[in-house]
Structures are given as C-alpha cells and as structure tokens.
C-alpha cells in the first residue's frame, strides 16, 4: 500500500520509474475528482455434485435464477457456464453485498436443479469435447468461424468495468494500464487444474486464452483514431466476428461507458473479487489522472510484456516475476506492493485503502485461489476434494 505499510519510500527502479505509473501526482486533494463507478461480471462453472464433472445446464439455471436476479444473470458460450453481473457502484461495500447476494441466488437456483456453481478459471475435472454450445445465432457463428477454438471454451474470467464516460479517455487509460497486467494476473490466479491434472500453472486459463486471434495484452494506441482503425481492420479481415470478440485484456467497452479489464481468472471467493475490483478501479483512476495531465504512458516491449504475463500465469504470487519495463526478474510480491503503493491515493479517495490492505495481507497469508486449490489437493490427493472446496468457497457461509 503506502510506503508506511511496507517499511520505506516507494521503490523507483521497476514498475514505478519516472516514465511509468507512479506517485507523481496526489489524487487525495481538496479538488479530488468524483469517485469512479465499478461493476463486475463473473463467469462461473456448473458442476454435478456427485461426479464433480461439468453439468450442461446453464440455460436452465439462468431461467431459474432470473426471477431473483433479472438481467444480472445470463448465459455464456457453453452450456457449462453462467455469467453473473452487478450494477455499477461507487461504493465498494454496496458492490460487495451485491456480489455475495448474486452468487447466493445463483447457487440456490442451481441447487434446485441439482447442480452447483463453482468459481474457478478452468474446470478441475474433464469435459466432453466439443463443449455443448448455448443456442443462439452469435454463438453458432462463433463456432462456425473459430472452429476448434470453441471446443474447449470453458474458461471463466472476472471482468471489471470502471466508468469512463469519454471513450477517448478509455483508449489512453488502456496504455497506462498495460504494464500492470502481469501483476494483476499474478494475484488473481485461480486455475491450476485442468482435466484432473495440475497444469503447473497458477492461471492455466491465461495461457489457453492466448490462442484467440485478438487476445492478451492490447497494443499501445497512438490515438482513439488508431484504436478505431485497428478494430475496423480486424473486423474487415474477419479476425473478429463483431466488436464483442475483442478479447484483449483491456478494452474500451463497445456497449457501456466503461473501460473493461478482462485479465483475471474467475475469483474463488467474493473477497477475492472485491480485492480485484478495488485495485482495478484505483489503478484506472490513477491512470486517468496521468492522461488528464498529459503524461505519456510507458511502452514496454510487446515481447517482454507478453513474457511477463506468461511468467505471472505460471507462478502466480510465488517466486519471481518479470518487470516489463526493466526486463529484470523481481519478487512477485514486490511487484504487487509497488502497484499498491502507486494506487494508494486513489484507494484512499475511494475509501478502499483499509479494505485493500486487509485483503492483501490475507493473500500474503493464504495465497491466491490457485494456491488454496493446490493446498486442498495436497491433503488427500483428491481432485473431488478440490471441486468441493471450490463450491464451498464460491458462496461461503
């Protein structure tokens, strides 16, 4: 968090050099901007409680839950998944209450149909391939166009929307967020298992998602016109079937006045989701202040940034990560603390500083969702136990 919380002045040699995101301006002045809104989308898996395998009952669960949740629940590409959404909030406590109540309502609806919801980036146990696709023209078009890419598309993410009414701001803010993508991956990792096996990665979903033609870290955009021209080219060359298929880790939303950060695995617990939401909103507010001050964004080499994302996906918070600006190996926890120091003024502005500090200490103590899944497996070498743990953690009592 702040320099007081980890014993010294802010580090300046890696992700907080003069040319990068850092504490160059104070956001907590008497002229502080209005709080930014934050909204959350969570993709969840459906699991048979007896076999612990995936259950293809997504549309039925959505119909069952819609009476309580309305348009805050929806289908996903495969019938193994559902999506939960919050309203936009300026108060994170209100968002927290809605995340918990939405998960609970979805879990009760699923239970009435004999299935369970599980918040993890990839399914622990195997699936039939190709996955059963949810009916709909857009999904059918995707399968026809992208073919086997959709066969295993049961990856689940957590998407954070932060309100930015001016789409031009969203383009420039994206440039400032890019260097922090590996750090966001590291502390949100929650997909170590796939097909009954430990993949050796903390976030296997991140690795598999990179197969899509427009995915991973977005490019550096010279201007909003550059962004629009590039998207038009991707559409005209059929790398995209529509703007909704823009799967970069950060994107200006094509249908909401927000910037959408899509880099994280589906979070194991509501508290994990809240940590991510608090950090992403504060990081966006910090980046917006730099954009408004006319400060250029750092430009890590695309190859190094991609390598840093790979390393973060492999190791999570354990060991070392790659600083995408210096190209040096740095303890991953140090990179997270640099991020938190950078956004401390914005966390304070949004009244999220104490919550972020508390959640970071919890992560330091308990580990990421991936680490907790593995700890459960080590107790009895049982993937069934892992699935049961995920189900219970998704809606803790």
VENHUDA-V633811 format. One record per pair of residues at least 6 apart in sequence whose C-alpha atoms are under 7 Angstrom apart, sorted by the first residue. I is the first residue (numbers start at 1). GAP is how many residues later the second one is. Records with the same first field share a line. If there is no record, write none. Layout:
I: GAP ; GAP
This chain:
1: 336 ; 339 ; 340 ; 343 ; 356
2: 339 ; 342
3: 6 ; 7 ; 338
10: 331
11: 327
14: 309 ; 311 ; 312
15: 6 ; 308 ; 310 ; 323
16: 6
19: 279
20: 277 ; 278
21: 155 ; 321
22: 320
23: 319
26: 319
27: 318 ; 319 ; 322
28: 317 ; 321
35: 55 ; 315
36: 54 ; 126 ; 127
37: 51 ; 52 ; 53 ; 125 ; 126
38: 50 ; 51 ; 52 ; 122 ; 123 ; 124 ; 125 ; 243
39: 47 ; 48 ; 49 ; 50 ; 121 ; 122 ; 123
40: 45 ; 46 ; 119 ; 120 ; 121
41: 42 ; 43 ; 44 ; 45 ; 117 ; 118 ; 119
42: 41 ; 42 ; 43 ; 115 ; 116 ; 117 ; 224
43: 38 ; 39 ; 40 ; 41 ; 113 ; 114 ; 115 ; 223
44: 37 ; 38 ; 39 ; 73 ; 74 ; 75 ; 76 ; 112
45: 35 ; 36 ; 37 ; 72 ; 73 ; 74
46: 8 ; 9 ; 34 ; 35 ; 69 ; 70 ; 71 ; 72
47: 6 ; 7 ; 8 ; 68 ; 69 ; 70 ; 71
48: 6 ; 7 ; 67 ; 68
49: 66 ; 67
52: 332 ; 335
53: 72 ; 73
54: 26 ; 73
55: 25
56: 23 ; 24 ; 76
57: 22 ; 23
58: 17 ; 21 ; 22 ; 23 ; 24
59: 16 ; 20
61: 48 ; 49
62: 11 ; 12 ; 13 ; 20
64: 45
65: 40 ; 41 ; 44
66: 7
68: 37
69: 33
72: 12 ; 13 ; 14
73: 10 ; 11 ; 12
74: 8 ; 9 ; 10
75: 6 ; 7 ; 8
76: 6 ; 7 ; 58
77: 56 ; 57 ; 62
78: 53 ; 54 ; 55 ; 56 ; 76
79: 53 ; 54 ; 55
86: 9 ; 12 ; 13
89: 6
96: 178
99: 171
100: 170
103: 292
104: 291
107: 9 ; 10
110: 6 ; 7
116: 275
117: 274
118: 272 ; 273 ; 276
119: 147 ; 148 ; 149 ; 271 ; 275
120: 36 ; 70 ; 71 ; 145 ; 146 ; 147 ; 148
121: 34 ; 35 ; 36 ; 69 ; 70 ; 84 ; 144 ; 145
122: 32 ; 33 ; 34 ; 69 ; 71 ; 72 ; 83
123: 71 ; 72
124: 69 ; 70 ; 71 ; 72 ; 259 ; 263
125: 69 ; 70 ; 71
126: 68 ; 69 ; 70
129: 22 ; 23
130: 21 ; 22
131: 20 ; 21
143: 7
155: 50
156: 109 ; 110
157: 105 ; 107 ; 108 ; 109
158: 104 ; 106 ; 107 ; 108 ; 109
159: 101 ; 102 ; 103
160: 100 ; 101 ; 102 ; 117
161: 97 ; 98 ; 99 ; 100
162: 96 ; 97 ; 98 ; 119
163: 94 ; 95 ; 96
164: 6 ; 93 ; 94 ; 95
165: 92 ; 93
167: 85 ; 90
168: 56
170: 82 ; 89
171: 50 ; 53 ; 81
172: 119
173: 111 ; 114 ; 115 ; 118
174: 76
175: 45 ; 46 ; 122
176: 111 ; 121 ; 122
177: 110
178: 39
179: 121 ; 145
181: 128
182: 126 ; 127 ; 130
183: 129 ; 152 ; 153
184: 80
185: 78 ; 79 ; 127 ; 128
186: 126 ; 127 ; 130 ; 131
187: 129 ; 130 ; 181
188: 76 ; 77 ; 79 ; 180
189: 13 ; 14 ; 75 ; 76 ; 124 ; 127 ; 179 ; 180 ; 181
190: 12 ; 13 ; 75 ; 76 ; 77 ; 78 ; 178 ; 179 ; 180
191: 11 ; 12 ; 13 ; 14 ; 74 ; 179
192: 6 ; 7 ; 8 ; 9 ; 10 ; 11 ; 12 ; 178
193: 6
196: 187
200: 114
201: 112 ; 113 ; 114
202: 111 ; 112 ; 113 ; 114 ; 168
203: 110 ; 111
204: 109
205: 60
206: 107
207: 103 ; 106
209: 6
210: 6
213: 26
214: 32 ; 33 ; 34
215: 32 ; 33 ; 34
216: 32 ; 33
217: 31 ; 32 ; 89
218: 30 ; 31 ; 32
221: 6
234: 6
235: 6 ; 7
240: 6
243: 11
244: 10
249: 12 ; 13 ; 14
250: 10 ; 11 ; 12
251: 8 ; 9 ; 10
252: 6 ; 7 ; 8
253: 6 ; 7
267: 6
268: 101 ; 122 ; 125 ; 126
269: 124 ; 125
275: 81 ; 84
278: 74 ; 78
282: 61 ; 64 ; 65
283: 60
285: 61
286: 57 ; 60
300: 24 ; 25
304: 20 ; 23
305: 19
308: 13 ; 14 ; 15 ; 16
311: 10 ; 11
312: 9
317: 15 ; 16
318: 14
319: 12 ; 13
320: 9 ; 10 ; 11 ; 12
321: 8 ; 9 ; 10 ; 11
322: 6 ; 7 ; 8
323: 6 ; 7
344: 9
347: 6
373: 13
376: 9 ; 10
377: 6 ; 8 ; 9
